[in-house]
Structures are given as structure tokens and as C-alpha cells.
Amino acid sequence: MIRQLSLIAASLAAIMVLPGCGSNQKDGAAAASASFDEIVATRRSVRDYKEGTTISEAQVRDLVATAMEAPSWANSQTTRYYVAMDPQKVAAVKELVGAGNARNTAGAPVMIVSTFVKGQSGFGRGSQVNEVGDGWGAYDNGVSNAYFILKAREQGFDTLIMGMRDSDGLRKLFNIPDTEQIMAVISLGYRASDPNRPARKSLDEIVKFY
């Protein structure tokens, strides 16, 4: 009986060291069993990516599929993604986000432009329903991007959302129509180092209960 228990324990130990079963699934990756709070806590705006890494189209499609689950005004789903994966296209995007962001994303293998279709979120029968107007399109786009980057972290990827960009250059590069508002560029890759967590405000600074 003792011998049988020893064999079972040894088998379990062997299973735990298989890929995906231990706590160190891959460098910088969130464990598959991580809770939502753990995923949120380990997400960072990464400005140092591992060189020579790749991410497949299927993996990016999985992230976009999750982003599509985000809520939007009247389920209008106006967010659009333009994904650069070809090395020349990726390099071209990096030339359009400013020198600082180009350095920050040097090792990222994927660059994504996020847009939203204008005149839909926040509108009813062609007229804006309140003073926010197309701001609701930006709001919906932000929610979709939040889903995207959190799913990316769950899958072991890292991201940086960039607002500094040449929108005219990006529009030309991806043939983005004038009916869409370019919002952000998102880098996607694997962190080469762990960034510090910037301090957050206290809850009492941002919330009021009545």
C-alpha cells in the first residue's frame, strides 16, 4: 500500500512539471489558472519586448474574438482592428508612433491600430442622443481594447496602448476610411523585463457613495 501511494505521488509530481501545469508556464506569462484579479494585477503597459518572438494570426484572432464580447451602444459594435504582422508593415507602423514609442516597441512582433465607426455609438436615427455624441464611440472602443489587453495578458502576451501616432499616415498605410476615427495603436508581444507597478489613487479619491 505504501509503495502504491509513493507511485501515485511520483506520478502527480511528474504531471505538475508538464507545460501549463506548474506556476511557471512561460516567462512573463499569466498562469492558465490565474484568477481575474491576478490577471489585472500582472498586466502592465510594457515598453521592453523580447526580440525574435512571434505571435500567430490564430492567436490574435482569439484576442479580437474576446474584444468583440465587450458591450457597446445598442450593440452597434463599431470598434475595428487593423493588425500588422508582416515585418515590413510592423516597421512601418512603428515609424508612425513617434521615436519614443518606436524604441519602446522595438521587439514587439505585432502592431494593431484601433478605430471606431463614427456617427453610430451615441446616435439614434442619425442624431446624437445626448451631449457626448461620438464620445460614446470612443468609450465603446476603450471597453473593447480593455477586453483585448486583458485577454492578451491571460494568454501570456503583453501590450502598450499608444495615443501618440500619425493618424494620417496610419490611415494611408491601412486604407482606413474617413468614416472611422483612429483612436490608438496597441503593441503586442512578450515582456523582456517586469515593469514596476505605478501607484494608484486611493478608492476614496475616486468614488463617492450616497
C-alpha positions as CSV (number, residue, x, y, z in Angstrom):
1,M,0.0,0.0,0.0
2,I,2.8,2.4,0.9
3,R,4.5,1.6,-2.4
4,Q,1.3,2.3,-4.3
5,L,0.9,5.7,-2.6
6,S,4.5,6.5,-3.4
7,L,4.0,5.7,-7.1
8,I,0.9,7.9,-7.2
9,A,2.7,10.8,-5.6
10,A,5.6,10.4,-8.1
11,S,3.1,10.4,-11.0
12,L,1.4,13.6,-9.7
13,A,4.7,15.3,-9.3
14,A,5.7,14.4,-12.9
15,I,2.3,15.8,-14.2
16,M,2.9,19.1,-12.4
17,V,6.1,19.8,-14.3
18,L,4.4,19.4,-17.7
19,P,4.0,22.6,-19.7
20,G,0.9,24.5,-18.4
21,C,0.6,22.6,-15.1
22,G,3.2,24.4,-13.0
23,S,3.2,28.0,-11.8
24,N,6.0,29.0,-14.4
25,Q,4.1,28.2,-17.6
26,K,6.3,30.6,-19.6
27,D,8.4,33.6,-18.9
28,G,6.2,36.6,-18.2
29,A,3.0,34.6,-18.8
30,A,0.0,34.6,-16.6
31,A,-0.7,31.1,-15.4
32,A,-3.7,29.4,-17.2
33,S,-5.4,29.1,-13.8
34,A,-4.8,32.7,-12.8
35,S,-7.9,34.5,-11.4
36,F,-9.2,37.6,-13.0
37,D,-7.7,39.7,-10.2
38,E,-4.3,38.1,-10.8
39,I,-4.5,38.9,-14.5
40,V,-5.4,42.5,-13.8
41,A,-2.6,42.8,-11.2
42,T,0.1,41.5,-13.6
43,R,-1.0,43.5,-16.6
44,R,1.4,46.3,-17.3
45,S,2.0,48.9,-20.1
46,V,5.1,47.2,-21.4
47,R,7.9,49.2,-23.0
48,D,10.5,46.5,-23.3
49,Y,9.8,43.5,-25.5
50,K,11.7,40.3,-26.2
51,E,13.3,40.3,-29.6
52,G,12.8,37.5,-32.1
53,T,9.4,36.4,-30.8
54,T,6.4,35.6,-33.0
55,I,2.6,35.6,-32.5
56,S,0.3,33.7,-34.9
57,E,-2.7,35.1,-36.7
58,A,-4.9,32.5,-34.9
59,Q,-3.7,33.9,-31.5
60,V,-4.5,37.4,-32.5
61,R,-7.9,36.3,-33.8
62,D,-8.6,34.8,-30.4
63,L,-7.9,38.2,-28.7
64,V,-10.1,40.0,-31.1
65,A,-12.9,37.5,-30.6
66,T,-12.8,38.3,-26.9
67,A,-12.8,42.0,-27.6
68,M,-16.0,41.5,-29.6
69,E,-17.7,40.3,-26.5
70,A,-17.4,43.8,-25.0
71,P,-20.7,45.8,-24.5
72,S,-21.4,48.7,-26.9
73,W,-24.1,51.2,-27.5
74,A,-27.2,49.4,-28.8
75,N,-24.8,46.5,-29.6
76,S,-23.5,48.7,-32.5
77,Q,-20.0,47.0,-32.3
78,T,-18.3,49.9,-34.0
79,T,-14.7,49.0,-33.0
80,R,-12.4,47.9,-35.8
81,Y,-8.8,46.5,-35.7
82,Y,-6.1,46.7,-38.3
83,V,-3.4,44.2,-37.5
84,A,0.2,44.5,-38.8
85,M,2.0,41.2,-38.7
86,D,4.3,41.3,-41.7
87,P,7.7,42.6,-40.5
88,Q,7.7,45.4,-43.1
89,K,4.2,46.5,-42.1
90,V,5.1,46.3,-38.4
91,A,8.1,48.5,-39.1
92,A,6.0,51.0,-41.0
93,V,3.6,51.3,-38.1
94,K,6.5,51.9,-35.6
95,E,7.7,54.8,-37.8
96,L,4.3,56.4,-37.2
97,V,4.0,56.3,-33.4
98,G,6.9,58.6,-32.6
99,A,10.6,58.0,-31.8
100,G,9.9,57.2,-28.2
101,N,7.2,54.7,-28.8
102,A,9.2,53.2,-31.6
103,R,12.0,52.5,-29.1
104,N,9.5,51.2,-26.5
105,T,8.0,48.7,-29.0
106,A,11.2,47.7,-30.9
107,G,10.8,44.0,-30.1
108,A,7.0,43.7,-30.4
109,P,6.1,41.4,-33.3
110,V,2.6,42.7,-33.8
111,M,1.2,46.3,-34.0
112,I,-2.5,47.0,-34.1
113,V,-4.5,50.1,-35.0
114,S,-7.8,50.5,-33.2
115,T,-10.6,52.6,-34.7
116,F,-14.4,53.1,-34.3
117,V,-17.0,53.8,-36.9
118,K,-18.2,57.4,-36.4
119,G,-21.9,58.5,-36.1
120,Q,-23.2,55.2,-34.6
121,S,-22.5,54.8,-30.9
122,G,-24.4,57.6,-29.1
123,F,-26.7,58.2,-32.1
124,G,-30.3,57.3,-32.9
125,R,-31.9,57.7,-36.3
126,G,-28.9,59.7,-37.4
127,S,-28.9,62.2,-34.5
128,Q,-26.8,62.2,-31.3
129,V,-29.0,61.4,-28.3
130,N,-27.0,63.4,-25.8
131,E,-24.1,65.9,-25.5
132,V,-21.5,63.2,-25.6
133,G,-22.1,62.3,-29.3
134,D,-19.2,60.4,-30.8
135,G,-17.6,60.2,-27.4
136,W,-19.7,57.1,-27.0
137,G,-17.8,55.6,-29.9
138,A,-14.5,56.3,-28.1
139,Y,-16.0,54.9,-24.9
140,D,-17.0,51.7,-26.6
141,N,-13.6,51.4,-28.3
142,G,-11.9,51.7,-24.9
143,V,-14.0,49.0,-23.4
144,S,-13.2,46.7,-26.4
145,N,-9.5,47.5,-26.0
146,A,-9.7,46.7,-22.3
147,Y,-11.1,43.3,-23.1
148,F,-8.3,42.8,-25.7
149,I,-5.4,43.7,-23.4
150,L,-6.7,41.6,-20.5
151,K,-7.2,38.6,-22.7
152,A,-3.7,39.2,-24.1
153,R,-2.3,39.1,-20.6
154,E,-4.3,35.9,-19.8
155,Q,-2.6,34.3,-22.8
156,G,0.9,35.4,-21.7
157,F,1.2,38.4,-24.0
158,D,1.9,42.0,-23.1
159,T,0.7,45.3,-24.6
160,L,1.2,49.0,-24.7
161,I,-1.7,51.4,-25.8
162,M,-0.3,54.4,-27.5
163,G,-2.1,57.7,-28.2
164,M,0.9,59.4,-29.9
165,R,0.6,58.5,-33.6
166,D,0.4,59.9,-37.1
167,S,-3.2,59.3,-37.8
168,D,-3.0,60.4,-41.5
169,G,0.0,58.1,-42.0
170,L,-1.8,55.2,-40.4
171,R,-5.0,55.9,-42.5
172,K,-2.9,55.7,-45.7
173,L,-1.0,52.6,-44.6
174,F,-4.1,50.6,-43.8
175,N,-6.5,52.3,-46.2
176,I,-8.7,53.2,-43.2
177,P,-11.9,55.0,-44.5
178,D,-12.8,58.5,-43.3
179,T,-15.9,57.1,-41.7
180,E,-13.7,55.7,-39.0
181,Q,-11.9,57.6,-36.2
182,I,-8.4,56.3,-35.4
183,M,-8.0,56.0,-31.7
184,A,-4.9,54.1,-30.5
185,V,-2.1,51.9,-31.6
186,I,-1.5,48.7,-29.5
187,S,1.7,46.8,-29.5
188,L,1.6,43.1,-28.8
189,G,4.5,40.9,-27.7
190,Y,6.3,39.3,-24.7
191,R,7.8,41.4,-22.0
192,A,11.6,41.3,-21.7
193,S,11.5,42.7,-18.1
194,D,8.9,43.3,-15.4
195,P,7.8,46.9,-15.2
196,N,7.1,48.5,-11.8
197,R,3.5,49.0,-10.9
198,P,2.7,52.7,-10.8
199,A,0.9,53.8,-7.6
200,R,-2.9,54.0,-7.8
201,K,-5.1,56.6,-6.2
202,S,-6.9,55.6,-3.1
203,L,-10.5,54.5,-3.5
204,D,-11.8,57.5,-1.5
205,E,-10.2,59.8,-4.1
206,I,-12.2,58.4,-7.0
207,V,-15.5,57.1,-5.6
208,K,-18.4,58.6,-3.6
209,F,-21.2,56.6,-2.1
210,Y,-24.6,58.0,-1.4
